């Protein structure tokens, strides 16, 4: 694109703005995920959007769609080959090794939330920039952790009000049993090669497991009769999968074993799973997915560290919340409006506003407007309960008119007593003051907004 071409007033294809009216859904997802992360002992980590490209090619796998077709890779001005992260786990593992987190008590549980980039064909629920909520746990190989991770994934989705979900589950074994299984599968697929789509014919060489979850009808028919990985697990992987199922049975989680679930990233071993919404109508997308990746840390050069995690797609959660009419977060709305008339009042209004803010009283204003009429119109539109009017006389007397918008009743209040009086009025109305000068207060928002 040339510099003198007109600016296109839209983001690149497959990317979108998250406008203020969408934010209550996003806020709800953030809050639910952060709360569960805290409750289950996951600490927040943020890693860069950009990493050296080979971090992803080596971990996600050269033959995967993500690496082969979907990575935003480029060389920097300095000649480094970098890529926008197509997922969060690889960067988190890099950070885990780099910062010596292996010395921490196990499991080391990390939580992250942020955008990832994949050059996919955009459609509903599939974007080139999407956000993921990501949970990963390092250093524990016991299947109880697999069950707990699946439990957390379900809790996040269900706590958002998406009650009807299904866990699809499979075990793709470890590198040992996979070798044998891969050979068996390749032989079977070779015998059906002429029935496969062009893409899968190619995949047969590079990544035969991926043929199993191809969405083309003819490939699904071939996949339905293919040998299944769970029938070819080594003893250790079989015991692992069996105990996971026992834990899940105890949890009453709605799971189905799906022998064709292989996931699109190469680093997985043993357990893989996806969370699907239970709604039948419309196009179905997985809300999230994950699994074990016991060898990834060693592949990257770290010490032997089993790990498991999952990612949930935020946009897909938002779509699903809307579909099932789940409640978004109720954002805090101002109940107070501060109006001013005249030069002196205008000068004093900024300080008064700050005083109210320091006291946790959320206040609206339109200071640039001169006329009281237009300011009161704004107050009406915002449906505030109280309007404070600061005129020339009040500014001189250090007072404020407090007007009840429902009854129209007005009273004059001393400025130094204003915050206290307003707080009392709001409390009487059951409006929570959003923070009492305490940035750590747990309830940072009114539930009455
Ligand atoms: P993934 O299945 O590739 O796994 O992505 C996780 C979730 O992100 C998907 O289930 C889906 O909800 C959402 N998602 C994926 N691609 C798109 C897209 N183009 N547009 C919108 N949403 C999308 C991973 O990325 C693994 N790193 C998860 C993981 C964490 N495994 C272990 N730890």
Boltz pocket constraint, residues with backbone or C-beta under 6 A from the ligand:
constraints:
  - pocket:
      binder: B
      contacts: [[A, 86], [A, 87], [A, 88], [A, 89], [A, 118], [A, 120], [A, 125], [A, 126], [A, 127], [A, 128], [A, 129], [A, 130], [A, 131], [A, 132], [A, 134], [A, 135], [A, 136], [A, 264], [A, 265], [A, 286], [A, 287], [A, 288], [A, 289], [A, 290], [A, 291], [A, 308], [A, 309], [A, 310], [A, 311], [A, 312], [A, 313], [A, 314], [A, 315], [A, 316]]
      max_distance: 6.0
